[in-house]
Amino acid sequence: MLLFYVNAKDGAIYICEGNKACLKVNTNGFFLKKSIVLSVNDLKPRISGNYYYFPVYTSLKNLMALVVFYKSKRISSDFLYPVLYKIGDELERRRLEFLILDNIGIQVWYLKDAQIYGLVNKVCANFFGREKKEMENKNPAVFFHKKEEADVHIKNNQEVFESKRQTKTKEWITNSKGERRLICVTRTPKLDINDEVEYVICHAEDITVIQKQKELQKSENHIFNLVLRGEDFNKILDNIAFIIEQFDPSIKACIMLLDEETEKLYLASAPNLPDEYNYLLKEEGMSIGPNIGSCGSAAYYKSKIIATDIENDLRWLCLGDIYRIALKHNLRACWSEPIIDSNGEIVGTIANYSDQIGPPSEDAMEIMSWSAGIMAIIIERRKAEDLLYQQKRQLNDILESQQDLVIRFNNETQLTYVNKAYCETFGESKDEITGQLFNPKKIPGAIGSFERVLSGQKIINLETEVYTVNGFKILSWEMYPIFDNKGNIIEGQAVGRDVTKQRLAEKELKKSYNKIYKLSREILKVQEEERRRLAADLHDETSQALTMAKMELQRINARTPINLNHSIQLLQKAINNIRYQITSLRPPFLEGTTLKDAIDDLIYNICYYSDLTVEVNSNGFEVTLPEEIETILYRCIQESLTNIIRHSHATKAQINLKNTSNAVFVSIVDDGVGFDLAAVKNTNKIGLTSMKERVEVLGGELEVFSAYNKGTTISIKIPNKLS
């Protein structure tokens, strides 16, 4: 129970513990006062000597304290009782506040001065492994576990009393478990009306984990920067070992890597282990097995292995010289963790050695696990870089052995790479060309092409004519952008192929083709001339002779009783056949009619001798084409209709005529039985082959589409202007 004492001279109220007035109460809080010895016989209001004693209750009628007034001070009951209740409620509130502080997760305490603690909460007491009463009203040196830490703490306390401002400090303080923890202490002074510090409220938070994470992140960034800068691999490993040892100076780090050929672990980095011990690990290595030291066992089981006492650990006894040298240099404990890549395969181990027998701290194990994770990333990256280097070498060897010309260029049209073939073609060395601006004379029009490539376009079949050390060349270039792994264009590549021989051969072939083309056209002309001559002969001689013979038979038949009608009919049939052949040999449009009229006449004659119905869709096809084109089209339509009548068993056919600015299109469609295209191609039918050849002579195309019971379509396209 507490006592409140009111001094008549200054009107202050004192909180008392037992019979000692300890703390002065005002609007600003608590601070230490010298003890005042009181004598209290009971809890009823009474007068004793020069003092009035009054019990203090809360609004819930709970007795909280006694208030002591100097009797010379005149106090009315109207003033006294509300004050007593107010004091009781305030004291209850403060008691509840401190009860709450006892149950929060951070340390809270009051400072009476720089060297004396006031009240402390349970968390604060538990951190030091003390009872609250062992810390309250005590100097930190009494309950701190290390004097140097207490000295720093008191110095920081003194600063807030002197500055009268809130301060924040980070202090390493050893807890009840012997662990050094980084504590962030916030000290907030409470000032009286004279701006003097009455007391300081302190609270502290353990930021060891946060600080460790920051330091690990900083260390991780440092290591990755070394990797990105391309530092020596062994130097990177040494840096990792130093980082491990910085977090715990009592240990010595060791990194071992797996040799895939021997399947043994060999030393990669151990900057602070004895040279004699390192020599054995580097030269002899360590096998992987269930009971082969800490590292060999960790690699075998793919899990942490802790040897708290190397001298008596069965896994170490079998290591021979390694075991002996370890003890010789006072290596007493070792814990190891495997380095495992993303595929779950062992690539090495990390071990920490201590000169003290016993298990590692949680911090040491955490740092080792972090190191193993970093090492796994670095080793995988190194393997990937080695593989990439090998692939680049292979690619370079391939490019250098190519007969094609290969160059690479950047945004400024500087050549970043040229292969051997390019250098030999233009009689320059790599050193002369690489890094220089591209000479546009080497590839006329290349600069514009380079810009298009670097904007993301691909260019194919860019042909250039240049003069090289070996004379005139025709080069065909293919250019395309090169991207990084983020999809950004980093440079362009151009591959040039010498097509000089090919292009010259094509020119010769074209000349030969032109000769054949001219010859074919001459042949067609000769054929048509021969057809005309034959048609004229049939008309002028054979047809007229048959007509005269028919007329003679008719006169004889009129004069004699012999019936010659059958002979006359046969002769008429021969005359009709001759006329049909004349029409076939000599198209009507050659006599002044149009192609459309000639086709109509052809259809009339064919329909006259068959049951086929033919429809013509000309879409205003009223144009005059070169005679050669009209003749070929007429012959193709004539051949197609003849084939329909002979083979398709069709009842309907359709002829479509269309003329554009560049070509004339003709299609002949029937509803006949159709045929197997592959089978017809294999039999090499003369009719279709002749039609195709005639069309191709004029630079046209003829295609046939047919299937069983689906009819047949013949499609013809011929340029309407002959070259």
Rosetta blueprint (number, residue, H / E / L):
1 M L
2 L E
3 L E
4 F E
5 Y E
6 V E
7 N L
8 A L
9 K L
10 D L
11 G L
12 A L
13 I E
14 Y E
15 I E
16 C E
17 E E
18 G L
19 N L
20 K E
21 A E
22 C E
23 L E
24 K E
25 V E
26 N E
27 T L
28 N L
29 G E
30 F L
31 F L
32 L E
33 K L
34 K L
35 S L
36 I L
37 V E
38 L L
39 S L
40 V L
41 N L
42 D L
43 L L
44 K L
45 P L
46 R E
47 I E
48 S E
49 G L
50 N L
51 Y E
52 Y E
53 Y E
54 F E
55 P E
56 V E
57 Y E
58 T L
59 S L
60 L L
61 K L
62 N L
63 L E
64 M E
65 A E
66 L E
67 V E
68 V E
69 F E
70 Y E
71 K L
72 S L
73 K L
74 R L
75 I L
76 S L
77 S H
78 D H
79 F H
80 L H
81 Y H
82 P H
83 V H
84 L H
85 Y H
86 K H
87 I H
88 G H
89 D H
90 E H
91 L H
92 E H
93 R H
94 R H
95 R H
96 L H
97 E H
98 F H
99 L H
100 I H
101 L H
102 D L
103 N L
104 I L
105 G L
106 I L
107 Q E
108 V E
109 W E
110 Y E
111 L E
112 K E
113 D E
114 A L
115 Q L
116 I E
117 Y E
118 G E
119 L E
120 V E
121 N L
122 K H
123 V H
124 C H
125 A H
126 N H
127 F H
128 F H
129 G L
130 R L
131 E L
132 K H
133 K H
134 E H
135 M L
136 E L
137 N L
138 K L
139 N L
140 P H
141 A H
142 V H
143 F H
144 F L
145 H L
146 K L
147 K H
148 E H
149 E H
150 A H
151 D H
152 V H
153 H H
154 I H
155 K H
156 N H
157 N H
158 Q H
159 E H
160 V H
161 F H
162 E H
163 S H
164 K L
165 R L
166 Q L
167 T E
168 K E
169 T E
170 K E
171 E E
172 W E
173 I E
174 T E
175 N L
176 S L
177 K L
178 G L
179 E L
180 R E
181 R E
182 L E
183 I E
184 C E
185 V E
186 T E
187 R E
188 T E
189 P E
190 K E
191 L E
192 D L
193 I L
194 N L
195 D L
196 E L
197 V E
198 E E
199 Y E
200 V E
201 I E
202 C E
203 H E
204 A E
205 E E
206 D E
207 I L
208 T H
209 V H
210 I H
211 Q H
212 K H
213 Q H
214 K H
215 E H
216 L H
217 Q H
218 K H
219 S H
220 E H
221 N H
222 H H
223 I H
224 F H
225 N H
226 L H
227 V H
228 L H
229 R L
230 G L
231 E L
232 D L
233 F H
234 N H
235 K H
236 I H
237 L H
238 D H
239 N H
240 I H
241 A H
242 F H
243 I H
244 I H
245 E H
246 Q H
247 F H
248 D L
249 P L
250 S L
251 I E
252 K E
253 A E
254 C E
255 I E
256 M E
257 L E
258 L E
259 D E
260 E L
261 E L
262 T L
263 E L
264 K E
265 L E
266 Y E
267 L E
268 A E
269 S E
270 A L
271 P L
272 N L
273 L L
274 P L
275 D H
276 E H
277 Y H
278 N H
279 Y H
280 L H
281 L H
282 K H
283 E H
284 E L
285 G L
286 M E
287 S E
288 I L
289 G L
290 P L
291 N L
292 I L
293 G H
294 S H
295 C H
296 G H
297 S H
298 A H
299 A H
300 Y H
301 Y H
302 K L
303 S L
304 K L
305 I E
306 I E
307 A E
308 T L
309 D L
310 I H
311 E H
312 N H
313 D L
314 L H
315 R H
316 W H
317 L H
318 C L
319 L L
320 G L
321 D H
322 I H
323 Y H
324 R H
325 I H
326 A H
327 L H
328 K H
329 H L
330 N L
331 L L
332 R L
333 A E
334 C E
335 W E
336 S E
337 E E
338 P E
339 I E
340 I E
341 D L
342 S L
343 N L
344 G L
345 E L
346 I E
347 V E
348 G E
349 T E
350 I E
351 A E
352 N E
353 Y E
354 S E
355 D L
356 Q L
357 I L
358 G L
359 P L
360 P L
361 S L
362 E H
363 D H
364 A H
365 M H
366 E H
367 I H
368 M H
369 S H
370 W H
371 S H
372 A H
373 G H
374 I H
375 M H
376 A H
377 I H
378 I H
379 I H
380 E H
381 R H
382 R H
383 K H
384 A H
385 E H
386 D H
387 L H
388 L H
389 Y H
390 Q H
391 Q H
392 K H
393 R H
394 Q H
395 L H
396 N H
397 D H
398 I H
399 L H
400 E H
401 S H
402 Q L
403 Q L
404 D L
405 L E
406 V E
407 I E
408 R E
409 F E
410 N L
411 N L
412 E L
413 T L
414 Q E
415 L E
416 T E
417 Y E
418 V E
419 N L
420 K H
421 A H
422 Y H
423 C H
424 E H
425 T H
426 F H
427 G L
428 E L
429 S L
430 K H
431 D H
432 E H
433 I H
434 T L
435 G L
436 Q L
437 L E
438 F L
439 N L
440 P L
441 K L
442 K L
443 I L
444 P L
445 G L
446 A H
447 I H
448 G H
449 S H
450 F H
451 E H
452 R H
453 V H
454 L H
455 S L
456 G L
457 Q L
458 K L
459 I E
460 I E
461 N E
462 L E
463 E E
464 T E
465 E E
466 V E
467 Y E
468 T E
469 V L
470 N L
471 G E
472 F E
473 K E
474 I E
475 L E
476 S E
477 W E
478 E E
479 M E
480 Y E
481 P E
482 I E
483 F E
484 D L
485 N L
486 K L
487 G L
488 N L
489 I E
490 I E
491 E E
492 G E
493 Q E
494 A E
495 V E
496 G E
497 R E
498 D E
499 V L
500 T H
501 K H
502 Q H
503 R H
504 L H
505 A H
506 E H
507 K H
508 E H
509 L H
510 K H
511 K H
512 S H
513 Y H
514 N H
515 K H
516 I H
517 Y H
518 K H
519 L H
520 S H
521 R H
522 E H
523 I H
524 L H
525 K H
526 V H
527 Q H
528 E H
529 E H
530 E H
531 R H
532 R H
533 R H
534 L H
535 A H
536 A H
537 D H
538 L H
539 H H
540 D H
541 E H
542 T H
543 S H
544 Q H
545 A H
546 L H
547 T H
548 M H
549 A H
550 K H
551 M H
552 E H
553 L H
554 Q H
555 R H
556 I H
557 N H
558 A H
559 R H
560 T L
561 P L
562 I L
563 N L
564 L L
565 N H
566 H H
567 S H
568 I H
569 Q H
570 L H
571 L H
572 Q H
573 K H
574 A H
575 I H
576 N H
577 N H
578 I H
579 R H
580 Y H
581 Q H
582 I H
583 T H
584 S H
585 L H
586 R L
587 P L
588 P H
589 F H
590 L H
591 E H
592 G L
593 T L
594 T L
595 L H
596 K H
597 D H
598 A H
599 I H
600 D H
601 D H
602 L H
603 I H
604 Y H
605 N H
606 I H
607 C H
608 Y H
609 Y L
610 S L
611 D L
612 L L
613 T E
614 V E
615 E E
616 V E
617 N E
618 S L
619 N L
620 G L
621 F L
622 E L
623 V L
624 T L
625 L L
626 P L
627 E H
628 E H
629 I H
630 E H
631 T H
632 I H
633 L H
634 Y H
635 R H
636 C H
637 I H
638 Q H
639 E H
640 S H
641 L H
642 T H
643 N H
644 I H
645 I H
646 R H
647 H H
648 S H
649 H L
650 A L
651 T L
652 K E
653 A E
654 Q E
655 I E
656 N E
657 L E
658 K E
659 N E
660 T L
661 S L
662 N L
663 A E
664 V E
665 F E
666 V E
667 S E
668 I E
669 V E
670 D E
671 D L
672 G L
673 V L
674 G L
675 F L
676 D L
677 L H
678 A H
679 A H
680 V H
681 K H
682 N H
683 T H
684 N L
685 K L
686 I H
687 G H
688 L H
689 T H
690 S H
691 M H
692 K H
693 E H
694 R H
695 V H
696 E H
697 V H
698 L L
699 G L
700 G L
701 E E
702 L E
703 E E
704 V E
705 F E
706 S E
707 A L
708 Y L
709 N L
710 K L
711 G L
712 T E
713 T E
714 I E
715 S E
716 I E
717 K E
718 I E
719 P E
720 N L
721 K L
722 L L
723 S L
